[in-house]
């Protein structure tokens, strides 16, 4: 009989959470690198508008590739939250799981809409810099969809998962979860009020906190799977 067949339902559920958390960690690490290397010079954190638009026009492949990396990160967090919510049926609060899934699906829709604007419209429209005002309006709409609405809901969904896992969480995992709450909310507010400094520093804190929390979640889930009754 295969190992998966011998394992109990809770053990399988915890193992799936562990795998989903590691995948989400890897994709967010990749997306974070893309943010720093490929996207930074074309975002609101670059205060020089002409330089920002010139970068987007002159680096289309890098710009699109960077957002595709964020596509993968967004999808991975959706899968992670869905997997965790299904595991809620094995003992933790199922209502929180359902709310988390609703939040993350709405977040994905908002985020994907914003990223689609970034990918589909900005690279082709950024070249004629004479129409900079129109381009910046598109940029603003995309930033609100992704950075404000999408990020706000993305922040809420993992927090609901963190609440489900709170009794079993260690100190580092709880601190990372609290940091996600504060920095994620700060990023949404900074995106709304168009604060370049706020967006920069919120991201600088949020991404490492997400990576730490996902790593702690993956390790916790693996230990829980090993401790689950056969």
C-alpha atoms as a printed R data frame, in Angstrom:
    type eleno elety resid chain resno       x      y       z
1   ATOM     1    CA   UNK     A     1   0.000  0.000   0.000
2   ATOM     2    CA   UNK     A     2   1.325  3.460  -0.822
3   ATOM     3    CA   UNK     A     3   2.323  5.925   1.923
4   ATOM     4    CA   UNK     A     4  -0.512  8.309   0.975
5   ATOM     5    CA   UNK     A     5  -3.022  5.464   1.342
6   ATOM     6    CA   UNK     A     6  -1.726  4.594   4.830
7   ATOM     7    CA   UNK     A     7  -1.867  8.165   6.106
8   ATOM     8    CA   UNK     A     8  -4.881  9.523   7.928
9   ATOM     9    CA   UNK     A     9  -7.066 12.289   6.551
10  ATOM    10    CA   UNK     A    10  -5.539 14.953   8.840
11  ATOM    11    CA   UNK     A    11  -2.016 13.849   7.926
12  ATOM    12    CA   UNK     A    12  -2.740 14.193   4.213
13  ATOM    13    CA   UNK     A    13  -4.349 17.596   4.768
14  ATOM    14    CA   UNK     A    14  -1.353 18.875   6.733
15  ATOM    15    CA   UNK     A    15   1.067 17.520   4.149
16  ATOM    16    CA   UNK     A    16  -0.788 19.351   1.393
17  ATOM    17    CA   UNK     A    17  -0.609 22.581   3.373
18  ATOM    18    CA   UNK     A    18   3.141 22.104   3.748
19  ATOM    19    CA   UNK     A    19   3.646 21.594   0.015
20  ATOM    20    CA   UNK     A    20   1.407 24.534  -0.890
21  ATOM    21    CA   UNK     A    21   3.267 26.777   1.579
22  ATOM    22    CA   UNK     A    22   6.676 25.843   0.138
23  ATOM    23    CA   UNK     A    23   5.427 26.496  -3.399
24  ATOM    24    CA   UNK     A    24   4.016 29.876  -2.350
25  ATOM    25    CA   UNK     A    25   7.305 30.725  -0.648
26  ATOM    26    CA   UNK     A    26   9.319 29.870  -3.768
27  ATOM    27    CA   UNK     A    27   7.090 31.883  -6.095
28  ATOM    28    CA   UNK     A    28   7.042 34.886  -3.762
29  ATOM    29    CA   UNK     A    29  10.832 34.766  -3.510
30  ATOM    30    CA   UNK     A    30  11.008 34.783  -7.299
31  ATOM    31    CA   UNK     A    31   8.453 37.596  -7.512
32  ATOM    32    CA   UNK     A    32  10.356 39.624  -4.933
33  ATOM    33    CA   UNK     A    33  13.531 39.293  -6.979
34  ATOM    34    CA   UNK     A    34  11.582 40.333 -10.074
35  ATOM    35    CA   UNK     A    35  10.283 43.382  -8.210
36  ATOM    36    CA   UNK     A    36  13.784 44.512  -7.321
37  ATOM    37    CA   UNK     A    37  15.514 43.607 -10.590
38  ATOM    38    CA   UNK     A    38  12.879 43.944 -13.330
39  ATOM    39    CA   UNK     A    39  10.035 46.165 -12.143
40  ATOM    40    CA   UNK     A    40  11.342 48.705  -9.638
41  ATOM    41    CA   UNK     A    41  12.384 51.372 -12.152
42  ATOM    42    CA   UNK     A    42   8.943 51.373 -13.777
43  ATOM    43    CA   UNK     A    43   6.835 51.642 -10.621
44  ATOM    44    CA   UNK     A    44   5.587 54.564  -8.523
45  ATOM    45    CA   UNK     A    45   8.569 54.082  -6.234
46  ATOM    46    CA   UNK     A    46  10.602 55.714  -9.017
47  ATOM    47    CA   UNK     A    47   9.738 59.430  -8.569
48  ATOM    48    CA   UNK     A    48  11.126 60.422 -11.998
49  ATOM    49    CA   UNK     A    49   8.092 60.033 -14.285
50  ATOM    50    CA   UNK     A    50  10.048 60.404 -17.529
51  ATOM    51    CA   UNK     A    51  12.592 57.824 -16.389
52  ATOM    52    CA   UNK     A    52   9.813 55.465 -15.312
53  ATOM    53    CA   UNK     A    53   8.014 55.621 -18.662
54  ATOM    54    CA   UNK     A    54  11.268 55.345 -20.613
55  ATOM    55    CA   UNK     A    55  12.183 52.221 -18.651
56  ATOM    56    CA   UNK     A    56   8.844 50.574 -19.405
57  ATOM    57    CA   UNK     A    57   9.106 51.445 -23.107
58  ATOM    58    CA   UNK     A    58  12.697 50.261 -23.393
59  ATOM    59    CA   UNK     A    59  12.481 47.062 -21.338
60  ATOM    60    CA   UNK     A    60   9.246 45.440 -22.435
61  ATOM    61    CA   UNK     A    61  10.436 41.840 -22.020
62  ATOM    62    CA   UNK     A    62  11.751 42.490 -18.505
63  ATOM    63    CA   UNK     A    63   8.582 44.393 -17.574
64  ATOM    64    CA   UNK     A    64   6.258 41.634 -18.782
65  ATOM    65    CA   UNK     A    65   8.447 38.895 -17.294
66  ATOM    66    CA   UNK     A    66   8.411 40.600 -13.904
67  ATOM    67    CA   UNK     A    67   4.625 40.747 -13.851
68  ATOM    68    CA   UNK     A    68   4.345 37.136 -14.965
69  ATOM    69    CA   UNK     A    69   6.403 36.225 -11.906
70  ATOM    70    CA   UNK     A    70   3.818 38.042  -9.804
71  ATOM    71    CA   UNK     A    71   1.069 36.152 -11.644
72  ATOM    72    CA   UNK     A    72   2.653 32.946 -10.372
73  ATOM    73    CA   UNK     A    73   2.962 34.301  -6.825
74  ATOM    74    CA   UNK     A    74  -0.670 35.417  -6.832
75  ATOM    75    CA   UNK     A    75  -1.885 32.036  -8.051
76  ATOM    76    CA   UNK     A    76   0.253 30.212  -5.490
77  ATOM    77    CA   UNK     A    77  -1.249 32.127  -2.567
78  ATOM    78    CA   UNK     A    78  -4.738 31.362  -3.875
79  ATOM    79    CA   UNK     A    79  -3.899 27.653  -3.974
80  ATOM    80    CA   UNK     A    80  -2.340 27.829  -0.516
81  ATOM    81    CA   UNK     A    81  -5.393 29.488   1.051
82  ATOM    82    CA   UNK     A    82  -7.779 27.069  -0.660
83  ATOM    83    CA   UNK     A    83  -5.750 24.062   0.520
84  ATOM    84    CA   UNK     A    84  -5.616 25.457   4.058
85  ATOM    85    CA   UNK     A    85  -9.350 26.100   4.064
86  ATOM    86    CA   UNK     A    86 -10.081 22.511   3.059
87  ATOM    87    CA   UNK     A    87  -7.854 21.368   5.904
88  ATOM    88    CA   UNK     A    88 -10.048 23.417   8.232
89  ATOM    89    CA   UNK     A    89 -12.605 20.655   7.960
90  ATOM    90    CA   UNK     A    90 -10.133 18.463   9.848
91  ATOM    91    CA   UNK     A    91 -10.392 20.412  13.064
92  ATOM    92    CA   UNK     A    92  -9.921 24.189  12.883
93  ATOM    93    CA   UNK     A    93 -12.566 26.800  12.224
94  ATOM    94    CA   UNK     A    94 -14.289 26.079   8.872
95  ATOM    95    CA   UNK     A    95 -16.038 29.481   8.779
96  ATOM    96    CA   UNK     A    96 -12.711 31.328   8.778
97  ATOM    97    CA   UNK     A    97 -11.570 29.067   5.957
98  ATOM    98    CA   UNK     A    98 -14.573 29.932   3.808
99  ATOM    99    CA   UNK     A    99 -14.097 33.653   4.394
100 ATOM   100    CA   UNK     A   100 -10.387 33.329   3.577
101 ATOM   101    CA   UNK     A   101 -11.186 31.623   0.262
102 ATOM   102    CA   UNK     A   102 -13.719 34.326  -0.647
103 ATOM   103    CA   UNK     A   103 -11.173 37.045   0.175
104 ATOM   104    CA   UNK     A   104  -8.326 35.468  -1.768
105 ATOM   105    CA   UNK     A   105 -10.484 34.850  -4.859
106 ATOM   106    CA   UNK     A   106 -11.627 38.481  -4.853
107 ATOM   107    CA   UNK     A   107  -8.027 39.581  -4.296
108 ATOM   108    CA   UNK     A   108  -6.849 37.496  -7.239
109 ATOM   109    CA   UNK     A   109  -9.502 39.035  -9.497
110 ATOM   110    CA   UNK     A   110  -8.481 42.569  -8.490
111 ATOM   111    CA   UNK     A   111  -4.776 41.843  -8.675
112 ATOM   112    CA   UNK     A   112  -4.976 40.095 -12.025
113 ATOM   113    CA   UNK     A   113  -6.951 43.014 -13.444
114 ATOM   114    CA   UNK     A   114  -4.307 45.471 -12.300
115 ATOM   115    CA   UNK     A   115  -1.425 43.328 -13.510
116 ATOM   116    CA   UNK     A   116  -3.163 42.882 -16.858
117 ATOM   117    CA   UNK     A   117  -3.262 46.662 -17.256
118 ATOM   118    CA   UNK     A   118   0.415 46.852 -16.365
119 ATOM   119    CA   UNK     A   119   1.304 44.128 -18.864
120 ATOM   120    CA   UNK     A   120  -1.149 44.743 -21.686
121 ATOM   121    CA   UNK     A   121  -1.363 48.492 -21.941
122 ATOM   122    CA   UNK     A   122   1.704 50.132 -20.464
123 ATOM   123    CA   UNK     A   123   4.480 48.551 -22.550
124 ATOM   124    CA   UNK     A   124   2.872 49.426 -25.886
125 ATOM   125    CA   UNK     A   125   1.569 52.817 -24.771
126 ATOM   126    CA   UNK     A   126   4.661 53.973 -22.920
127 ATOM   127    CA   UNK     A   127   6.707 54.529 -26.054
128 ATOM   128    CA   UNK     A   128   4.935 57.714 -27.211
129 ATOM   129    CA   UNK     A   129   5.881 59.716 -24.133
130 ATOM   130    CA   UNK     A   130   3.891 62.735 -25.383
131 ATOM   131    CA   UNK     A   131   0.764 61.038 -24.028
132 ATOM   132    CA   UNK     A   132   2.260 60.630 -20.580
133 ATOM   133    CA   UNK     A   133  -0.880 61.804 -18.763
134 ATOM   134    CA   UNK     A   134  -3.003 59.009 -20.240
135 ATOM   135    CA   UNK     A   135  -0.343 56.447 -19.468
136 ATOM   136    CA   UNK     A   136  -0.075 57.620 -15.873
137 ATOM   137    CA   UNK     A   137  -3.858 57.395 -15.482
138 ATOM   138    CA   UNK     A   138  -3.717 53.765 -16.600
139 ATOM   139    CA   UNK     A   139  -0.831 53.221 -14.211
140 ATOM   140    CA   UNK     A   140  -2.855 54.733 -11.367
141 ATOM   141    CA   UNK     A   141  -5.872 52.508 -12.026
142 ATOM   142    CA   UNK     A   142  -3.644 49.432 -12.168
143 ATOM   143    CA   UNK     A   143  -1.903 50.424  -8.928
144 ATOM   144    CA   UNK     A   144  -5.238 50.885  -7.146
145 ATOM   145    CA   UNK     A   145  -6.561 47.535  -8.354
146 ATOM   146    CA   UNK     A   146  -3.414 45.614  -7.481
147 ATOM   147    CA   UNK     A   147  -1.741 47.586  -4.686
148 ATOM   148    CA   UNK     A   148  -4.807 48.812  -2.824
149 ATOM   149    CA   UNK     A   149  -7.795 46.498  -3.367
150 ATOM   150    CA   UNK     A   150  -5.952 43.303  -4.276
151 ATOM   151    CA   UNK     A   151  -3.220 43.657  -1.678
152 ATOM   152    CA   UNK     A   152  -5.705 44.521   1.043
153 ATOM   153    CA   UNK     A   153  -7.671 41.333   0.448
154 ATOM   154    CA   UNK     A   154  -4.475 39.298   0.027
155 ATOM   155    CA   UNK     A   155  -3.412 40.552   3.455
156 ATOM   156    CA   UNK     A   156  -6.725 39.559   5.028
157 ATOM   157    CA   UNK     A   157  -6.819 36.020   3.588
158 ATOM   158    CA   UNK     A   158  -3.486 34.800   5.066
159 ATOM   159    CA   UNK     A   159  -4.390 36.478   8.353
160 ATOM   160    CA   UNK     A   160  -7.525 34.362   8.520
161 ATOM   161    CA   UNK     A   161  -5.372 31.285   7.865
162 ATOM   162    CA   UNK     A   162  -2.986 32.506  10.569
163 ATOM   163    CA   UNK     A   163  -5.948 32.801  12.940
164 ATOM   164    CA   UNK     A   164  -6.901 29.192  12.208
165 ATOM   165    CA   UNK     A   165  -3.349 28.053  12.913
166 ATOM   166    CA   UNK     A   166  -2.775 30.405  15.869
167 ATOM   167    CA   UNK     A   167  -3.060 27.808  18.664
168 ATOM   168    CA   UNK     A   168  -0.312 25.689  17.114
169 ATOM   169    CA   UNK     A   169   1.873 28.623  16.027
170 ATOM   170    CA   UNK     A   170   5.219 29.472  17.569
171 ATOM   171    CA   UNK     A   171   6.456 32.940  18.497
172 ATOM   172    CA   UNK     A   172   8.264 33.572  15.209
173 ATOM   173    CA   UNK     A   173   5.235 32.550  13.166
174 ATOM   174    CA   UNK     A   174   2.968 34.831  15.219
175 ATOM   175    CA   UNK     A   175   5.347 37.776  14.926
176 ATOM   176    CA   UNK     A   176   5.590 37.234  11.167
177 ATOM   177    CA   UNK     A   177   1.799 37.105  10.920
178 ATOM   178    CA   UNK     A   178   1.435 40.342  12.876
179 ATOM   179    CA   UNK     A   179   4.068 41.958  10.650
180 ATOM   180    CA   UNK     A   180   2.120 40.894   7.555
181 ATOM   181    CA   UNK     A   181  -0.993 42.548   9.004
182 ATOM   182    CA   UNK     A   182   0.728 45.866   9.710
183 ATOM   183    CA   UNK     A   183   2.881 46.089   6.593
184 ATOM   184    CA   UNK     A   184   0.129 44.783   4.292
185 ATOM   185    CA   UNK     A   185  -2.316 47.371   5.591
186 ATOM   186    CA   UNK     A   186   0.379 50.039   5.280
187 ATOM   187    CA   UNK     A   187   1.000 49.074   1.659
188 ATOM   188    CA   UNK     A   188  -2.695 49.352   0.826
189 ATOM   189    CA   UNK     A   189  -2.916 52.796   2.439
190 ATOM   190    CA   UNK     A   190   0.299 53.926   0.749
191 ATOM   191    CA   UNK     A   191  -1.052 52.780  -2.631
192 ATOM   192    CA   UNK     A   192  -4.293 54.639  -2.011
193 ATOM   193    CA   UNK     A   193  -2.627 57.933  -1.055
194 ATOM   194    CA   UNK     A   194   0.131 57.477  -3.651
195 ATOM   195    CA   UNK     A   195   3.014 57.545  -1.189
196 ATOM   196    CA   UNK     A   196   6.114 56.254  -2.987
197 ATOM   197    CA   UNK     A   197   8.103 56.042   0.247
198 ATOM   198    CA   UNK     A   198   5.282 54.234   2.000
199 ATOM   199    CA   UNK     A   199   4.971 51.696  -0.815
200 ATOM   200    CA   UNK     A   200   8.735 51.101  -0.867
201 ATOM   201    CA   UNK     A   201   9.145 50.519   2.868
202 ATOM   202    CA   UNK     A   202   5.906 48.566   3.247
203 ATOM   203    CA   UNK     A   203   7.030 46.172   0.517
204 ATOM   204    CA   UNK     A   204  10.492 45.977   2.062
205 ATOM   205    CA   UNK     A   205   8.936 44.699   5.304
206 ATOM   206    CA   UNK     A   206   5.987 42.761   3.852
207 ATOM   207    CA   UNK     A   207   7.835 40.414   1.497
208 ATOM   208    CA   UNK     A   208  10.327 39.060   4.072
209 ATOM   209    CA   UNK     A   209   7.471 38.660   6.574
210 ATOM   210    CA   UNK     A   210   5.487 36.626   4.038
211 ATOM   211    CA   UNK     A   211   8.495 34.396   3.354
212 ATOM   212    CA   UNK     A   212   9.137 33.803   7.062
213 ATOM   213    CA   UNK     A   213   5.465 33.093   7.773
214 ATOM   214    CA   UNK     A   214   5.148 30.670   4.858
215 ATOM   215    CA   UNK     A   215   8.311 28.845   5.937
216 ATOM   216    CA   UNK     A   216   7.001 28.552   9.512
217 ATOM   217    CA   UNK     A   217   3.625 27.367   8.212
218 ATOM   218    CA   UNK     A   218   5.258 24.735   6.007
219 ATOM   219    CA   UNK     A   219   7.351 23.412   8.901
220 ATOM   220    CA   UNK     A   220   4.382 23.434  11.269
221 ATOM   221    CA   UNK     A   221   2.267 21.540   8.747
222 ATOM   222    CA   UNK     A   222   4.998 18.948   8.220
223 ATOM   223    CA   UNK     A   223   5.338 18.363  11.975
224 ATOM   224    CA   UNK     A   224   1.553 18.119  12.298
225 ATOM   225    CA   UNK     A   225   1.421 15.591   9.465
226 ATOM   226    CA   UNK     A   226   4.070 13.445  11.149
227 ATOM   227    CA   UNK     A   227   2.262 13.646  14.487
228 ATOM   228    CA   UNK     A   228  -1.189 12.860  13.065
229 ATOM   229    CA   UNK     A   229  -2.583  9.442  14.067
230 ATOM   230    CA   UNK     A   230  -2.296  6.687  11.472
